[in-house]
């Protein structure tokens, strides 16, 4: 139950403010910036860039793949911090 709540909370926060940070002019630029943020373990920022890339091209499998990877890492990170791991 707790994990479900955390996941829903994070998802809501990501979708509310997704465009404020993601300043890129093309799908490829957004993916590039998202990958850099993902490498730096800035998962929310990475998700915003990948979401913006998806807005440019909703069928872009690469953007969806990276978005899902960032989301998963963010959840794992959040749950690990809560449980003291």
C-alpha positions in Angstrom: 0.0 0.0 0.0 2.8 2.4 0.9 4.7 1.7 -2.3 1.5 2.3 -4.4 1.0 5.6 -2.6 4.5 6.7 -3.3 4.3 5.7 -6.9 1.0 7.6 -7.4 2.4 10.7 -5.6 5.5 10.8 -7.7 3.6 10.3 -11.0 1.3 13.1 -10.1 4.1 15.5 -9.3 5.9 14.6 -12.5 2.9 15.3 -14.7 1.9 18.5 -13.0 5.2 20.3 -13.7 6.6 18.5 -16.7 7.0 21.4 -19.1 8.5 24.0 -16.7 12.0 22.6 -16.8 12.2 20.7 -20.1 13.4 23.4 -22.5 14.5 21.7 -25.6 13.6 22.3 -29.3 13.5 18.8 -30.7 12.9 15.2 -29.7 16.6 14.3 -30.1 17.7 17.3 -27.9 15.2 16.3 -25.2 16.4 12.7 -25.2 20.0 13.8 -25.0 19.3 16.1 -22.1 17.3 13.4 -20.4 20.0 10.9 -20.7 22.5 13.3 -19.1 20.0 13.9 -16.2 19.5 10.1 -15.9 23.3 9.5 -15.7 23.5 12.2 -13.0 20.7 10.4 -11.1 18.4 13.4 -11.5 15.4 11.2 -12.2 12.6 13.7 -12.1 14.5 16.0 -14.4 15.2 13.2 -16.8 11.5 12.2 -16.8 10.6 15.7 -17.7 12.9 15.7 -20.7 11.7 12.3 -21.9 8.1 13.4 -21.5 8.8 16.5 -23.6 10.4 14.2 -26.2 7.3 12.1 -26.2 5.2 15.2 -26.8 7.3 15.8 -29.9 6.8 12.2 -31.1 4.4 10.0 -29.1 5.5 6.9 -31.0 9.2 7.3 -30.1 10.1 4.0 -28.4 13.5 5.3 -27.3 11.9 8.2 -25.4 9.3 5.9 -23.7 12.1 3.4 -22.8 14.2 6.0 -21.1 11.1 7.6 -19.4 10.2 4.2 -17.9 13.8 3.6 -16.8 14.0 7.0 -15.1 10.6 6.4 -13.4 11.7 3.0 -12.2 15.0 4.3 -10.8 13.2 7.2 -9.1 10.7 4.8 -7.4 13.6 2.4 -6.3 15.5 5.4 -5.0 12.5 6.8 -3.1 11.6 3.4 -1.6 15.2 2.8 -0.6 15.4 6.1 1.3 12.1 5.5 3.1 13.0 2.0 4.2 16.5 3.1 5.3 18.4 1.0 2.7 
